[in-house]
Amino acid sequence: MRGSQTVGLKGVLAARCMAVALAVLCTTEAWAATSGYTITSASSVRFNVDGAPWADLHYQINGGTQLNFRMAVSGTNNTYDVTGVPSGATVRYFFTIGNSSGGATDTAWAQFTMTGSGGGGGGGTGTWTVVWEDTFSGTGQPSSANWNYHVGNGYNQGSFVGWGNGEWEWYRPENAYQQNGNLVIRADYTTSPLVVGGRNWYQRSSRITTKGKKWWTYGRIEARIAMPNKIGTWPAFWMMGTACDDGYTSNYAAPTSYYDVMATNWSSCGEIDIMEHKNGEANTYQNLFWDSRTGLYPWGDGLNNQQPSNIYVGDVTQFHLYSIEWDSTQIRWYVDRETHPTPVHTVDITAASKEEFRKPFYIILNLALSGQFTGNAQPNQADFPLYMYVDYVRVWQKQ
C-alpha cells in the first residue's frame, strides 16, 4: 500500500484506460469490465468477462471460421467454455462487451496457443507442495523468523502521505499479535494521540511484511482471513516486488519516533493485490500495478498501470480463503478456491512491460483506515477497536 503524490497504489482507481494484452475496456465504464481466459484441460478453455451485464465471445481456431457466442452470465460475470481444442492450436479471440448504460464495445483481437492445462498455458506441470506457511499458533509477537513491520504513515519527500493513498492510521508493530491460533491486526482509536512529526495520530493499526525474510517467484499464495466490515476500513493481503526500496523494521518495540519511508520506485518494482476490501461492502477486490517502462525506475506520473477486478463474497467478517496462482505467463485470483475452483480474475503477464511479475515478491498484511480507496470515508469512533484475523498464510510451489 504505497503510492505517489497523485496516484495511490492499492486499489486506487485509474484516471485513464490502459491497453493490455487481455483487453481492459476503455469506455465510460472505465475499469469495470476485465476479460481473459483460463486453459482448463489439454483440450478446453474457459473465457471470462467480469463486470459487465452481458458479453459475446468471438474466436477462431488455427485461422478457421470465426465462431460467435453469447456468454453465460451470472450477476456481472460472463463465461463461455470451448472444448475439443487441438493440442498446440492457435486460438484468436475478442469480446463484445455490453455497457450497463447501453451500447457495447469490442476489445482488440488477442491470441494464445493451447499448451496443456494450467491457466493460459502457463500453469506448468507437477504437484503443488507447501514451501512455507505461518499458522500463527503461538502467542504475542508474530514469528520473528517470518515477519517484519512497516511503521508510520508513509513518509515521502518531506511529509507523511498515508502511504500514497491518503490513509489516516499510524502503523505500529504491537498492533499485530498472535492469539487463539490467529494473527490479529487490531485498529485502535485513542483520545491521547501519538505525536510524531508535529501531528497528532489518533488512529493506530498494523502492517506486517515478510520483506527481508521471505520472498518467492511464482506459486500459489493464499491466506484465510476474516475482517471488519465497517465504514472507513481497508484490510488487505498483497505483495510487492523485492526491488521496492521502501523501509521496514524488525523491532517489535520500535521507538514511538520511528517511521519507515515509502518506496521511491513504485510501480516499476511491481504490486499484486490478492485481496482488498473497503467499508461495508460484500465484494473484495483484486488488482496488480506495473510501470509502462521496462526496468526499474523512480515513480513517474502517468506511467502506472493497473488491471483491477472485484467479486461478490458476502459476509467478509467470516473466514474466506483468498489466493493467487502465479506463473511466468499469468496470475489467477481465487476466492474459496477449494469450493470455487474457477478464477475470479485472470491477467496475462507476458508483455515486456510486465517484467516486474517475473521477479521475486514478498507478502504484506495490513488494516488501513480511510484513504482514497474507501472514498476517504471517516471511520466511526464507536466501532473501535476493529480486528482483522488471519488463520494462516501459505505458499505453494509446483515440484
C-alpha positions in Angstrom: 0.0 0.0 0.0 2.2 2.7 -1.3 1.7 5.5 -3.7 2.7 8.7 -5.3 1.8 12.4 -5.0 -1.1 12.0 -7.3 -2.0 8.3 -7.6 -2.2 5.8 -4.8 -1.2 2.2 -5.1 -3.5 -0.4 -3.7 -6.9 -0.3 -5.2 -6.8 3.4 -6.2 -8.8 3.7 -9.4 -7.0 4.6 -12.6 -7.7 8.0 -14.1 -7.4 6.7 -17.6 -7.7 3.4 -19.5 -4.8 1.2 -20.4 -4.1 -1.1 -23.4 -3.2 -4.5 -22.1 -2.9 -7.9 -23.8 -6.2 -9.2 -22.5 -8.1 -6.0 -23.1 -9.4 -3.9 -20.3 -12.1 -1.8 -21.9 -11.6 1.9 -22.4 -15.2 3.1 -22.1 -17.1 5.4 -19.9 -17.4 2.5 -17.5 -13.6 2.5 -17.5 -12.1 -0.3 -15.5 -15.4 -2.0 -14.7 -15.0 -4.9 -17.2 -12.0 -7.2 -17.4 -11.6 -10.1 -19.7 -9.3 -13.1 -20.3 -9.2 -16.9 -20.5 -8.1 -20.0 -18.5 -7.0 -23.3 -20.1 -8.9 -25.8 -18.0 -7.7 -29.0 -19.7 -5.5 -30.2 -22.5 -8.4 -29.6 -25.0 -10.6 -27.0 -23.3 -10.5 -23.3 -22.4 -12.8 -21.0 -20.4 -13.2 -17.4 -21.5 -14.4 -14.8 -19.0 -15.6 -11.2 -18.9 -16.1 -9.8 -15.4 -18.0 -6.6 -14.5 -20.4 -6.4 -17.5 -24.2 -7.1 -17.9 -23.6 -9.2 -21.0 -20.8 -10.3 -23.4 -20.2 -12.1 -26.7 -17.2 -14.2 -27.5 -15.8 -14.3 -31.0 -13.0 -16.8 -31.7 -11.1 -18.7 -34.4 -9.0 -21.9 -34.1 -6.0 -22.2 -36.3 -7.3 -19.5 -38.6 -10.6 -21.3 -39.2 -14.2 -19.9 -39.3 -15.0 -17.2 -36.8 -17.5 -18.5 -34.2 -19.7 -16.2 -32.2 -21.5 -17.0 -28.9 -23.3 -15.1 -26.2 -21.6 -15.9 -22.9 -23.4 -17.3 -19.9 -23.9 -14.6 -17.3 -24.1 -14.8 -13.5 -24.5 -11.4 -12.0 -21.9 -9.4 -13.9 -19.6 -12.4 -14.5 -19.7 -13.9 -18.0 -18.1 -17.2 -19.0 -18.0 -19.5 -22.0 -16.3 -22.9 -22.3 -14.8 -24.1 -25.6 -14.0 -27.8 -25.8 -12.3 -30.1 -28.3 -9.4 -27.7 -29.0 -6.5 -29.5 -30.6 -3.2 -29.5 -28.8 -0.9 -26.8 -30.0 -3.7 -24.9 -31.7 -3.6 -21.1 -32.1 -6.7 -19.5 -30.7 -7.6 -16.0 -31.7 -10.4 -14.2 -29.9 -12.1 -10.9 -29.0 -15.1 -9.9 -26.9 -18.1 -7.7 -27.5 -18.9 -6.3 -24.0 -22.2 -4.7 -23.1 -22.3 -1.4 -21.2 -24.9 -1.1 -18.4 -25.7 2.4 -19.8 -26.4 0.9 -23.3 -24.3 0.0 -26.3 -21.3 -2.2 -26.4 -17.5 -2.1 -27.0 -15.3 -4.6 -28.9 -11.9 -5.5 -27.5 -8.9 -5.9 -29.7 -8.0 -9.3 -31.1 -5.7 -11.4 -28.9 -4.4 -14.9 -29.2 -2.7 -17.8 -27.4 -1.5 -21.3 -28.0 -3.0 -24.4 -26.4 -0.1 -25.9 -24.5 -2.0 -28.0 -21.9 -3.9 -27.3 -18.7 -3.0 -24.8 -16.1 -4.3 -21.4 -16.9 -3.4 -19.8 -20.2 -0.8 -22.4 -21.0 1.3 -21.1 -18.1 0.3 -23.4 -15.2 3.1 -25.9 -15.8 3.1 -29.4 -14.6 3.9 -31.1 -11.3 2.3 -31.3 -7.8 1.5 -28.3 -5.6 3.7 -28.5 -2.5 3.7 -26.2 0.5 7.1 -24.5 0.7 6.3 -22.0 3.5 3.5 -21.3 5.9 2.6 -19.5 9.1 -0.3 -20.8 11.1 0.0 -18.3 14.0 -0.2 -21.0 16.6 1.8 -19.1 19.2 1.0 -16.0 21.4 2.2 -12.5 21.4 4.6 -11.2 18.7 4.4 -12.8 15.3 7.3 -15.1 14.4 10.5 -13.0 14.0 11.7 -15.6 11.5 8.9 -14.6 9.2 7.7 -11.1 9.7 9.0 -7.5 9.8 6.9 -4.3 10.1 6.1 -1.1 8.2 5.8 1.7 10.8 4.3 5.1 10.4 2.0 6.8 7.9 4.2 6.6 4.8 6.9 9.3 4.8 7.8 10.7 1.3 9.6 13.8 0.2 9.3 15.6 3.5 5.8 14.7 4.6 3.5 11.9 5.7 1.3 10.9 2.8 -0.7 8.0 4.0 1.4 5.5 2.0 0.4 7.4 -1.1 -3.2 6.7 -0.6 -4.3 9.3 2.0 -4.7 6.7 4.8 -5.3 8.1 8.3 -3.7 5.5 10.6 -0.3 5.3 12.2 1.0 1.7 11.9 2.7 0.2 15.0 4.2 -3.3 15.4 2.4 -4.1 18.7 -1.0 -3.8 17.0 -0.2 -7.1 15.3 -0.1 -10.2 17.6 -0.9 -13.9 17.8 -4.0 -15.0 19.7 -6.2 -18.2 19.6 -4.5 -19.6 16.6 -4.8 -16.4 14.5 -2.8 -13.4 13.6 -4.7 -10.4 14.9 -4.3 -6.9 13.4 -6.1 -4.5 15.8 -7.0 -0.9 14.9 -7.4 1.5 17.8 -8.8 5.0 18.4 -7.3 6.9 21.3 -8.1 10.3 22.7 -4.5 10.6 23.8 -2.8 10.8 20.4 0.7 9.7 19.4 2.6 12.9 18.4 5.1 12.4 15.5 6.3 15.0 13.0 4.3 17.7 14.7 1.0 15.9 14.0 -1.5 14.1 16.3 -2.2 10.5 15.3 -5.4 9.3 16.9 -5.8 6.0 15.0 -3.4 3.1 15.1 -3.2 -0.2 13.3 -0.5 -2.5 11.9 1.1 -3.6 8.7 3.4 -6.7 8.7 5.5 -7.9 5.9 7.9 -10.8 5.0 10.2 -8.3 3.3 13.8 -9.0 4.2 12.9 -12.5 5.4 10.8 -14.5 2.9 10.1 -13.9 -0.8 9.1 -16.0 -3.8 8.9 -16.1 -7.6 5.7 -17.9 -8.7 3.5 -20.2 -6.8 0.1 -20.3 -5.1 0.0 -17.7 -2.3 -3.1 -17.7 0.0 -4.4 -16.6 3.3 -7.6 -17.4 5.2 -8.9 -14.1 6.5 -11.9 -12.7 8.4 -12.1 -8.9 8.5 -14.1 -5.9 9.7 -17.0 -4.7 7.6 -17.2 -1.1 8.8 -17.1 2.3 7.3 -13.6 3.6 6.7 -11.8 0.3 6.9 -9.4 -1.1 4.3 -8.0 -4.5 5.1 -5.6 -6.0 2.5 -3.5 -9.1 1.7 -1.0 -8.2 -1.0 2.6 -8.4 -2.4 5.3 -6.1 -3.6 8.5 -6.8 -5.5 11.7 -7.2 -3.6 13.2 -4.4 -5.8 10.9 -1.9 -4.0 13.2 0.3 -1.9 10.8 1.1 1.0 11.9 0.9 4.6 10.9 -1.6 7.3 12.0 -2.7 10.8 12.3 -6.0 12.7 11.9 -4.2 16.0 8.6 -5.1 17.6 9.2 -2.4 20.2 10.3 0.3 17.7 10.6 3.8 19.3 7.5 5.9 19.0 9.5 8.4 17.0 10.5 5.8 14.4 8.8 5.6 11.0 9.5 4.0 7.6 9.7 5.7 4.2 7.8 4.7 1.1 9.4 3.1 -2.0 10.6 5.7 -4.5 10.5 3.2 -7.4 6.8 2.1 -7.3 5.3 0.9 -9.6 8.2 -0.4 -11.6 9.0 -2.7 -8.7 5.5 -4.3 -9.0 2.5 -4.8 -6.8 0.0 -7.7 -6.6 -3.2 -7.2 -4.6 -4.5 -10.6 -3.7 -7.4 -9.2 -1.6 -8.6 -5.7 -0.7 -11.9 -4.8 1.0 -13.5 -1.4 1.8 -16.1 0.0 4.0 -19.2 -2.3 4.4 -19.2 -3.9 1.0 -19.9 -7.5 0.2 -17.3 -7.6 -2.6 -13.5 -8.0 -2.4 -11.1 -6.5 -5.0 -8.2 -7.9 -7.0 -5.6 -5.9 -8.8 -1.9 -5.5 -9.9 0.2 -2.5 -10.7 3.1 -2.1 -13.1 5.1 0.6 -14.9 4.8 1.2 -18.6 8.6 1.2 -18.9 10.7 -1.9 -18.9 13.2 -1.9 -16.0 13.4 -0.3 -12.6 12.8 3.5 -12.4 11.7 6.2 -9.9 8.0 6.8 -9.8 6.8 8.6 -12.9 3.4 10.4 -13.3 1.3 8.8 -16.0 3.3 5.7 -16.2 1.5 3.5 -13.6 -0.8 0.8 -15.0 -3.3 -1.5 -13.3 -5.8 -4.2 -14.2 -8.5 -4.4 -11.4 -11.5 -6.6 -10.8 -13.9 -7.4 -7.9 -16.1 -10.3 -6.9 -19.1 -10.8 -4.6 -18.0 -12.6 -1.4 -20.8 -12.0 1.0 -20.1 -11.8 4.7 -16.4 -10.9 4.9 -16.4 -11.0 8.7 -16.4 -14.8 8.3 -13.3 -16.6 7.2 -12.7 -16.9 3.4 -9.7 -18.2 1.6 -8.1 -15.6 -0.8 -5.5 -16.9 -3.2 -3.5 -16.3 -6.4 -1.8 -18.8 -8.7 1.1 -17.1 -10.3 3.4 -18.4 -13.1 5.5 -17.0 -15.9 2.5 -16.2 -18.1 -0.5 -15.5 -15.8 -1.8 -14.5 -12.4 -5.1 -16.0 -11.5 -7.1 -15.0 -8.4 -9.5 -17.2 -6.4 -11.9 -16.8 -3.5 -12.5 -20.0 -1.6 -10.8 -22.0 -4.3 -11.4 -25.3 -2.7 -15.2 -25.0 -3.3 -15.0 -22.4 -6.1 -12.1 -23.6 -8.4 -12.8 -21.1 -11.2 -10.6 -18.0 -11.2 -12.4 -14.7 -10.4 -9.8 -12.7 -12.3 -7.0 -13.6 -14.7 -4.2 -11.4 -16.0 -1.7 -12.2 -18.7 1.8 -11.1 -17.6 3.8 -11.9 -20.7 4.1 -8.4 -22.0 7.6 -6.9 -21.9 6.5 -4.0 -19.7 5.2 -6.5 -17.1 8.6 -7.9 -16.4 8.0 -6.9 -12.7 5.9 -10.0 -12.3 8.6 -12.4 -13.3 10.8 -11.5 -10.3 10.6 -12.2 -6.5 7.8 -10.7 -4.3 7.1 -10.6 -0.6 3.9 -10.6 1.4 2.1 -7.8 3.2 -0.9 -7.9 5.6 -2.5 -4.7 6.9 -5.6 -3.0 8.1 -5.7 0.6 6.8 -8.2 3.3 8.0 -9.8 5.6 5.4 -7.9 6.7 2.3 -8.8 7.2 -1.3 -9.9 3.6 -1.9 -12.6 4.0 0.8 -13.7 7.3 -0.7 -12.0 9.0 2.3 -14.8 7.7 4.5 -14.5 8.6 8.1 -14.3 5.6 10.5 -16.9 5.6 13.2 -15.2 6.0 16.6 -17.8 3.8 18.2 -16.7 0.9 16.0 -13.2 0.7 17.6 -11.3 -1.5 18.3 -11.5 -3.1 14.9 -10.0 -6.5 14.2 -8.6 -8.4 11.1 -8.0 -12.1 11.7 -5.7 -14.3 9.7 -5.9 -18.0 10.3 -2.9 -18.9 8.2 -0.7 -17.7 5.3 0.6 -20.4 2.9 2.9 -20.5 -0.1 2.8 -23.5 -2.5 5.0 -24.2 -5.5 5.0 -26.9 -8.1 7.6 -29.6 -7.6 
